[in-house]
């Protein structure tokens, strides 16, 4: 689904949808998907099972038609044939013929993508090297583990230097080493200007590699933004004793102080650059205080994800669940 030729990219986003919906009979799978994916970013698409993630990907790829709504992919209407040549895709469920060798699988994909014949061998070699299968290029796919087949699928998605790549659960079958290598491949592609649309349920992986994320539930985006926007500002939590009021006042130079009346020894400073935490500790000691514990952190993506889904299930729930919208603003 990729092409070696790519027209010049405009300043338009890589993906933009407006109230995209899909119904199968009386069943509504997407209730109005509106989102924007910028060029050259890794965009995480998150949601529980049945949220409409796979249907969304199929709609964006032009593999199925929307019931209503509209959208653009790489500046063209969804499903545009020429634009699809500039897109790579790794589906969650795929299977290659077990008797084909890895090199033959990728060669077949270069032919299906109609890459120039004089470039096919080089494209295959580069893809095998990128996904770490160069030494298994002539082995039958039937001898590959699930993780190795996942790598091969990723190599196929990257053939032909696509401008946009959809990855559906690309690390689900990999061990920690394999997941690390896939993250490196994704970052390298982004550094080359490729836009990555990453559909994954491994929230820790998304947190490590994505520039922005969207959480979808019941066919709608319930929150979208950078990790800082979704998870809040970096903070440091300290447990301090024997610190005078004057010493506490000095800490305000590092950020906003939050104290718990029920636990006066607990101090939270936010926002704060993590690099300045040693300065905070030094300032406390200099002021005569004793530091018993220091914890850097903020809400995890998993915690925020569960909070958003809980609020979506309860329309009267916390307004904080909707603090980030598609444009990064606040409702």
C-alpha positions as CSV (number, residue, x, y, z in Angstrom):
1,X,0.0,0.0,0.0
2,X,3.0,2.3,-0.3
3,X,4.7,4.0,-3.1
4,X,8.2,5.2,-3.7
5,X,6.8,8.4,-5.2
6,X,5.3,11.0,-2.9
7,X,3.9,14.4,-3.8
8,X,5.0,17.4,-1.8
9,X,3.3,17.6,1.6
10,X,1.3,20.7,2.5
11,X,0.8,22.4,5.8
12,X,-2.5,20.5,6.2
13,X,-2.6,17.9,8.9
14,X,-1.9,14.2,8.2
15,X,-5.4,13.2,9.3
16,X,-8.4,15.3,10.1
17,X,-11.9,14.0,10.7
18,X,-15.2,15.7,11.5
19,X,-18.1,13.7,13.1
20,X,-17.1,10.5,11.3
21,X,-19.7,7.8,12.1
22,X,-20.2,4.2,11.1
23,X,-23.3,2.0,11.7
24,X,-23.8,-1.6,10.9
25,X,-27.5,-2.1,10.7
26,X,-28.9,-0.8,14.0
27,X,-25.5,-1.0,15.7
28,X,-23.5,2.3,16.0
29,X,-19.8,1.6,16.1
30,X,-18.6,5.2,15.6
31,X,-20.8,7.9,17.0
32,X,-19.0,11.0,15.6
33,X,-15.2,10.8,15.5
34,X,-13.5,14.2,15.3
35,X,-9.7,14.4,15.6
36,X,-6.6,15.9,14.1
37,X,-3.2,14.2,13.6
38,X,-0.3,16.5,12.7
39,X,2.4,15.7,10.1
40,X,5.5,14.0,11.4
41,X,4.2,13.0,14.8
42,X,3.6,9.7,16.5
43,X,-0.1,9.7,17.4
44,X,-1.4,7.2,19.9
45,X,-5.0,6.0,19.5
46,X,-6.3,4.4,22.7
47,X,-9.6,2.9,23.8
48,X,-11.2,-0.2,25.4
49,X,-12.3,-3.2,23.4
50,X,-15.3,-2.2,21.3
51,X,-14.5,1.5,21.4
52,X,-14.3,1.7,17.6
53,X,-10.5,1.8,17.1
54,X,-10.2,-0.9,14.4
55,X,-13.3,0.5,12.6
56,X,-11.7,4.0,12.7
57,X,-8.5,2.7,11.1
58,X,-10.4,0.9,8.4
59,X,-12.3,4.0,7.6
60,X,-9.2,6.1,7.4
61,X,-7.5,3.6,5.1
62,X,-10.6,3.6,2.8
63,X,-11.2,-0.1,3.5
64,X,-14.8,0.6,4.5
65,X,-17.1,3.6,3.9
66,X,-18.4,6.0,6.6
67,X,-22.1,6.3,7.3
68,X,-21.7,10.0,7.8
69,X,-19.2,12.7,8.5
70,X,-16.0,13.6,6.5
71,X,-12.3,13.4,6.7
72,X,-9.0,14.1,5.0
73,X,-5.9,11.9,4.9
74,X,-2.7,13.5,3.7
75,X,-4.8,16.4,2.3
76,X,-7.1,14.2,0.2
77,X,-10.6,12.8,0.8
78,X,-10.6,9.5,2.7
79,X,-10.2,6.6,0.3
80,X,-8.4,8.5,-2.4
81,X,-6.5,5.9,-4.5
82,X,-3.3,7.8,-5.2
83,X,-3.1,8.9,-1.5
84,X,-3.3,5.2,-0.4
85,X,-0.1,4.6,-2.3
86,X,1.6,6.8,0.3
87,X,0.3,4.9,3.3
88,X,1.8,1.9,5.1
89,X,-0.3,-0.5,7.2
90,X,0.4,-3.2,9.8
91,X,-2.9,-4.8,10.8
92,X,-3.3,-6.5,14.1
93,X,-4.3,-9.8,12.6
94,X,-2.3,-10.9,9.6
95,X,-0.9,-14.1,8.2
96,X,1.7,-14.8,5.6
97,X,2.1,-18.0,3.6
98,X,4.2,-20.3,5.7
99,X,6.2,-21.6,2.7
100,X,7.3,-18.2,1.6
101,X,10.7,-16.9,2.7
102,X,10.9,-13.5,4.5
103,X,12.5,-11.9,1.4
104,X,9.8,-13.3,-0.8
105,X,7.1,-11.9,1.4
106,X,8.5,-8.4,1.2
107,X,9.3,-8.8,-2.6
108,X,5.6,-9.6,-3.1
109,X,4.6,-6.5,-1.3
110,X,6.9,-4.3,-3.4
111,X,5.1,-5.8,-6.5
112,X,1.7,-5.2,-5.0
113,X,2.7,-1.6,-4.3
114,X,4.0,-1.3,-7.8
115,X,7.4,0.0,-6.7
116,X,9.8,0.5,-9.6
117,X,11.4,-2.9,-10.5
118,X,15.0,-1.5,-10.2
119,X,14.3,-0.5,-6.6
120,X,12.6,-3.6,-5.2
121,X,15.7,-5.5,-4.1
122,X,17.1,-2.5,-2.3
123,X,13.8,-1.8,-0.6
124,X,13.5,-5.4,0.6
125,X,17.1,-5.4,1.9
126,X,16.6,-2.1,3.7
127,X,13.4,-3.3,5.4
128,X,14.9,-6.5,6.5
129,X,17.8,-4.6,8.1
130,X,15.5,-2.1,9.7
131,X,13.4,-4.7,11.5
132,X,16.4,-7.0,12.4
133,X,15.6,-9.9,10.1
134,X,18.5,-9.6,7.6
135,X,20.0,-12.9,8.9
136,X,16.7,-14.7,8.5
137,X,15.9,-13.3,5.0
138,X,16.0,-16.7,3.3
139,X,14.1,-18.6,6.1
140,X,10.5,-19.8,5.6
141,X,8.0,-17.6,7.5
142,X,6.6,-20.9,8.9
143,X,9.7,-21.2,11.1
144,X,9.3,-17.7,12.5
145,X,8.0,-16.9,16.0
146,X,5.0,-14.6,16.4
147,X,7.3,-11.8,17.3
148,X,9.5,-12.4,14.2
149,X,6.4,-12.4,12.1
150,X,5.4,-9.1,13.7
151,X,8.7,-7.6,12.7
152,X,8.2,-8.8,9.2
153,X,4.8,-7.2,9.1
154,X,6.4,-3.9,10.3
155,X,9.0,-4.2,7.5
156,X,6.2,-4.6,4.9
157,X,4.5,-1.5,6.3
158,X,7.6,0.6,5.9
159,X,8.4,-0.4,2.3
160,X,8.5,2.4,-0.2
161,X,9.1,5.3,2.2
162,X,5.4,6.0,3.1
163,X,4.4,9.4,4.4
164,X,1.9,7.9,6.9
165,X,2.0,4.5,8.6
166,X,-0.9,2.8,10.5
167,X,0.4,0.4,13.2
168,X,-2.2,-1.8,14.9
169,X,-0.8,-3.3,18.0
170,X,2.8,-3.5,16.6
171,X,4.4,-4.7,19.9
172,X,1.8,-7.0,21.2
173,X,3.7,-10.2,20.5
174,X,7.2,-8.9,21.3
175,X,9.4,-9.4,24.4
176,X,10.9,-6.3,26.1
177,X,13.9,-6.3,23.9
178,X,11.7,-6.5,20.8
179,X,9.5,-3.7,22.1
180,X,12.5,-1.5,22.6
181,X,13.7,-2.1,19.1
182,X,10.3,-1.4,17.6
183,X,10.2,1.9,19.6
184,X,13.5,2.8,18.0
185,X,12.2,2.0,14.5
186,X,9.1,4.2,15.1
187,X,11.2,7.1,16.4
188,X,13.6,6.8,13.4
189,X,10.7,6.8,11.0
190,X,9.3,9.9,12.7
191,X,12.7,11.6,12.5
192,X,12.5,11.0,8.7
193,X,9.2,12.9,8.7
194,X,6.9,9.9,8.6
195,X,3.6,10.3,10.5
196,X,2.8,7.2,12.7
197,X,-0.8,6.4,13.8
198,X,-0.3,3.9,16.6
199,X,-3.3,1.8,17.8
200,X,-2.3,0.0,21.0
201,X,-3.6,-1.2,24.3
202,X,-0.1,-1.2,25.9
203,X,-0.3,2.1,27.6
204,X,3.3,2.1,28.9
205,X,4.5,1.7,25.3
206,X,2.3,4.6,24.1
207,X,3.6,6.8,27.0
208,X,7.2,6.1,25.9
209,X,6.9,6.7,22.1
210,X,3.9,9.0,21.3
211,X,4.0,12.8,20.8
212,X,0.2,13.1,21.3
213,X,-2.6,10.7,22.1
214,X,-6.3,10.4,21.8
215,X,-8.6,8.4,24.0
216,X,-11.7,7.1,22.2
217,X,-14.7,5.6,23.9
218,X,-18.1,4.6,22.5
219,X,-17.1,5.9,19.1
220,X,-16.0,9.4,20.2
221,X,-12.7,11.0,21.2
222,X,-13.1,11.9,24.9
223,X,-9.7,13.4,25.3
224,X,-6.8,14.3,23.1
225,X,-3.5,16.1,23.6
226,X,0.2,15.8,24.5
227,X,1.1,13.7,27.4
228,X,1.7,16.9,29.4
229,X,-1.8,18.1,28.6
230,X,-3.4,14.8,29.4
231,X,-1.4,13.9,32.5
232,X,-0.8,17.3,34.0
233,X,2.4,19.0,35.0
234,X,5.5,17.4,36.3
235,X,5.6,17.5,40.1
236,X,7.7,16.5,43.1
237,X,6.3,15.3,46.3
238,X,8.5,15.6,49.5
239,X,8.2,14.6,53.1
240,X,9.9,17.2,55.1
241,X,10.2,17.9,58.9
242,X,11.6,20.8,60.9
243,X,11.1,23.3,58.0
244,X,10.3,26.8,59.1
245,X,7.7,29.0,57.5
246,X,10.5,31.1,56.0
247,X,12.0,27.9,54.6
248,X,8.7,26.9,53.0
249,X,8.4,30.4,51.5
250,X,11.8,30.0,49.8
251,X,10.5,26.9,48.0
252,X,7.9,29.0,46.2
253,X,10.8,30.0,43.8
254,X,10.6,26.5,42.3
255,X,6.9,26.3,41.7
256,X,3.5,26.3,43.4
257,X,3.4,24.7,46.8
258,X,0.6,22.4,47.8
259,X,0.3,21.2,51.4
260,X,-2.1,18.8,53.1
261,X,-3.5,20.2,56.4
262,X,-4.0,16.7,57.6
263,X,-0.3,15.8,56.8
264,X,1.8,19.0,57.1
265,X,5.0,17.2,56.4
266,X,3.9,16.4,52.9
267,X,4.8,19.1,50.3
268,X,4.0,19.0,46.6
269,X,5.7,21.4,44.2
270,X,4.2,21.8,40.7
271,X,5.1,22.5,37.9
272,X,8.7,21.8,38.2
273,X,11.6,20.9,35.9
274,X,12.8,17.5,37.2
275,X,16.4,18.7,36.7
276,X,15.7,21.2,39.6
277,X,14.7,18.7,42.2
278,X,18.3,18.4,43.6
279,X,18.1,22.2,44.1
280,X,14.9,21.9,46.0
281,X,16.4,19.3,48.4
282,X,19.5,21.5,48.9
283,X,17.3,24.5,49.7
284,X,15.4,22.6,52.3
285,X,18.6,21.4,54.0
286,X,20.0,24.9,53.9
287,X,16.9,26.2,55.6
288,X,17.3,23.6,58.4
289,X,14.7,21.1,57.2
290,X,15.1,17.3,57.1
291,X,14.1,15.5,53.9
292,X,12.7,12.0,54.6
293,X,11.4,11.2,51.1
294,X,11.4,12.5,47.5
295,X,9.1,11.3,44.8
296,X,9.0,12.7,41.3
297,X,6.0,12.0,39.1
298,X,2.5,12.6,37.9
299,X,-0.6,10.7,37.0
300,X,0.3,7.7,34.8
301,X,-1.4,7.3,31.4
302,X,-3.1,4.1,32.7
303,X,-4.6,6.1,35.6
304,X,-5.7,8.9,33.3
305,X,-7.1,6.4,30.9
306,X,-9.2,4.6,33.5
307,X,-10.3,8.0,34.9
308,X,-11.6,9.1,31.5
309,X,-13.4,5.8,30.8
310,X,-15.0,6.0,34.2
311,X,-16.2,9.6,33.6
312,X,-17.5,8.6,30.2
313,X,-19.6,5.9,31.7
314,X,-20.9,8.4,34.3
315,X,-22.0,11.6,32.5
316,X,-22.3,13.3,35.9
317,X,-18.7,12.4,36.7
318,X,-15.8,14.6,37.3
319,X,-15.4,17.5,34.9
320,X,-11.7,16.9,35.0
321,X,-12.2,14.0,32.7
322,X,-12.9,16.4,29.9
323,X,-10.2,18.9,30.6
324,X,-8.4,18.2,27.4
325,X,-10.2,18.3,24.0
326,X,-9.2,17.8,20.4
327,X,-7.7,21.2,20.2
328,X,-5.8,20.9,23.5
329,X,-8.2,23.3,25.2
330,X,-10.5,22.9,28.1
331,X,-14.2,22.4,28.3
